[in-house]
Amino acid sequence: MDTYVPDIDDQAAEENGSGTRIGLALGSGGARGWAHIGVIQALNKAGIQPEIVCGTSIGSLIGAAHLGGALPELTDWAINLSRLGILRYLDIRMLGGGFIAGRKLQDLLDDALAGKKIEDLEQRFVAVATDLSTGHEVWLRKGSLSEAAWASFALPGIFPPVTRNKQLLVDGALVNPIPVSACRAMGARLVIAVNLNTDHLGRRPSTGSENAPTNQSLPEQDIESNGRVTGMLKQFLGLNNPELGLVSVMASSLNIIQDRLTRIRLAGDPPDVTISPHVGNIALLEFNRATEAIAEGERAVELALPSLWEAMDILGIPKPEPGLPARNG
């Protein structure tokens, strides 16, 4: 698979290859990605703060928020996000490259990251996106942190592509659902991969709309003047028949692609440690289930810690002392 890396030169690659750096590859998975917050929190509690963070799709958003100092704010927002709150951020449109304009969500991200640039971060960061014209994998390592994260998250058909450096960029999950390869290229000696897609196949296609609010429970701003939810919104969320909703079909299709591609990519470049939160019961747009996803991320780290300590011993990477913050650099 071709990989377009616009910002890495040979000298930087040589510099990246030294040391005992730990890399964290945060995978794609829609709303299941809230589990990344729990993973990061649990790793920090164990004294592990990866010097390299690479993310795809929701993994890029969480990684950007973490390195940009906005993770506590994002966590509070996610935990307090209700099902109705999700609807308020769906600025649906019929024209353009995506069913949801995404402007409201982008504004939130821009405000949280306050104009930060990737090259100014203390740790190294890569957001993985896909060039819609060529199909190439694109690693975003410079420029606006929020723009890079959003480009990596731009799910085709749902959000419009992001134009950056004359490229049309969409969700990186189309080419590299868990960016282990990016962590390696950035100089990680030990790579921890977070796979959110290990237990979703075989489940009934769903977007979580089985329990979506009815017309009577929607706020006034989400209801038409005649008192009915727009037909467009019903079709999009699958309020009439969740199994046949547009998002349900797209989500199930993406899950299949991600699962197959993840197996292929990880077989060719396996991580040293894999953390696998059991979040397959959380649907693509169930962003209101952050609390349980975060808790599952923390539990998954606890289960993976023995393997992580063993990998650090094998690679000669010093383990942090209990209760002390992890060493950076």
Secondary structure, 3 states (H helix, E strand, C coil): CCEECCCCCHHHHHHHCCCCCEEEEECCCHHHHHHHHHHHHHHHHCCCCCCEEEEECHHHHHHHHHHCCCHHHHHHHHHCCCHHHHHHCCCECCCCCECECCHHHHHHHHHHHCCCEHHHCCCEEEEEEEECCCCCEEEECCCEHHHHHHHHHCCCECCCCEEECCEEEEEHHHCCCCCHHHHHHCCCCEEEEECCCCCCCCCCCCCCHHHCCCHHHCCHHHCCCCCCCCHHHHHHHCCCCHHHCHHHHHHHHHHHHHHHHHHHHHHHCCCCEEECCCCCCCCCCCCCCHHHHHHHHHHHHHHHHHHHHHHHHHHCCCCCCCCCCCCCC
